[in-house]
């Protein structure tokens, strides 16, 4: 089947650059990587990794981490 569909994606330039370095080491193009990703989605009838909504505790920890806050948990007595 000829490849005629086009996908346009907007993403952070740093993410693109870092991913491209990995793909270059693997010897595959971005187009090949996206094709592989879409093939896996089709084969698995879902994302090829676990995607879930975190519980409240995890969401708060992630929010704090993204804000640069030091964790208030895990202190040793």
C-alpha positions as a Markdown table, in Angstrom:
| # | Residue | x | y | z |
|---|---|---|---|---|
| 1 | Unk | 0.0 | 0.0 | 0.0 |
| 2 | Unk | 1.5 | 3.4 | -0.9 |
| 3 | Unk | 2.3 | 5.8 | 1.9 |
| 4 | Unk | 0.2 | 8.9 | 1.1 |
| 5 | Unk | -1.1 | 10.1 | 4.5 |
| 6 | Unk | 0.6 | 13.0 | 6.3 |
| 7 | Unk | 0.8 | 13.6 | 10.0 |
| 8 | Unk | 1.8 | 17.1 | 11.4 |
| 9 | Unk | 2.8 | 17.3 | 15.0 |
| 10 | Unk | 3.7 | 20.3 | 17.2 |
| 11 | Unk | 6.1 | 19.5 | 20.0 |
| 12 | Unk | 8.8 | 21.0 | 22.2 |
| 13 | Unk | 11.9 | 21.5 | 20.0 |
| 14 | Unk | 14.1 | 20.1 | 22.8 |
| 15 | Unk | 12.0 | 16.9 | 22.9 |
| 16 | Unk | 12.3 | 16.6 | 19.1 |
| 17 | Unk | 16.1 | 17.1 | 19.2 |
| 18 | Unk | 16.6 | 14.6 | 22.0 |
| 19 | Unk | 14.4 | 12.0 | 20.3 |
| 20 | Unk | 16.1 | 12.6 | 17.0 |
| 21 | Unk | 19.5 | 11.9 | 18.6 |
| 22 | Unk | 18.2 | 8.5 | 19.8 |
| 23 | Unk | 16.6 | 7.7 | 16.4 |
| 24 | Unk | 19.9 | 8.6 | 14.7 |
| 25 | Unk | 21.8 | 6.1 | 16.9 |
| 26 | Unk | 19.2 | 3.5 | 16.1 |
| 27 | Unk | 19.6 | 4.3 | 12.4 |
| 28 | Unk | 15.9 | 5.1 | 11.8 |
| 29 | Unk | 14.2 | 8.2 | 10.5 |
| 30 | Unk | 11.4 | 10.1 | 12.4 |
| 31 | Unk | 9.0 | 8.9 | 9.7 |
| 32 | Unk | 10.0 | 5.3 | 10.3 |
| 33 | Unk | 9.7 | 5.7 | 14.1 |
| 34 | Unk | 6.2 | 7.2 | 13.7 |
| 35 | Unk | 5.2 | 4.4 | 11.3 |
| 36 | Unk | 6.4 | 1.8 | 13.8 |
| 37 | Unk | 4.5 | 3.6 | 16.6 |
| 38 | Unk | 1.2 | 3.7 | 14.6 |
| 39 | Unk | 1.7 | 0.0 | 13.6 |
| 40 | Unk | 2.0 | -0.9 | 17.3 |
| 41 | Unk | -1.1 | 1.1 | 18.2 |
| 42 | Unk | -3.0 | -0.8 | 15.4 |
| 43 | Unk | -1.6 | -4.2 | 16.5 |
| 44 | Unk | -2.3 | -3.7 | 20.2 |
| 45 | Unk | -5.6 | -1.8 | 19.7 |
| 46 | Unk | -4.3 | 0.8 | 22.1 |
| 47 | Unk | -1.1 | 2.6 | 23.1 |
| 48 | Unk | 2.0 | 0.4 | 23.2 |
| 49 | Unk | 2.6 | 1.5 | 26.8 |
| 50 | Unk | 0.5 | 1.8 | 29.9 |
| 51 | Unk | -1.3 | 5.1 | 30.0 |
| 52 | Unk | -3.3 | 5.9 | 33.0 |
| 53 | Unk | -4.7 | 8.7 | 35.2 |
| 54 | Unk | -2.6 | 8.8 | 38.4 |
| 55 | Unk | -4.2 | 8.6 | 41.8 |
| 56 | Unk | -4.5 | 11.8 | 43.8 |
| 57 | Unk | -1.3 | 11.2 | 45.8 |
| 58 | Unk | 0.8 | 10.6 | 42.7 |
| 59 | Unk | -0.8 | 13.5 | 40.9 |
| 60 | Unk | 0.2 | 15.8 | 43.8 |
| 61 | Unk | 3.7 | 14.5 | 43.9 |
| 62 | Unk | 4.1 | 15.0 | 40.2 |
| 63 | Unk | 2.6 | 18.5 | 40.4 |
| 64 | Unk | 5.1 | 19.4 | 43.2 |
| 65 | Unk | 8.0 | 17.9 | 41.2 |
| 66 | Unk | 7.1 | 19.9 | 38.1 |
| 67 | Unk | 6.9 | 23.1 | 40.2 |
| 68 | Unk | 10.4 | 22.4 | 41.6 |
| 69 | Unk | 9.2 | 21.8 | 45.2 |
| 70 | Unk | 11.1 | 19.4 | 47.4 |
| 71 | Unk | 9.1 | 16.4 | 48.5 |
| 72 | Unk | 7.6 | 16.5 | 52.0 |
| 73 | Unk | 7.3 | 12.7 | 52.1 |
| 74 | Unk | 9.9 | 10.1 | 52.8 |
| 75 | Unk | 11.5 | 11.9 | 55.8 |
| 76 | Unk | 13.4 | 9.5 | 58.1 |
| 77 | Unk | 12.8 | 9.8 | 61.8 |
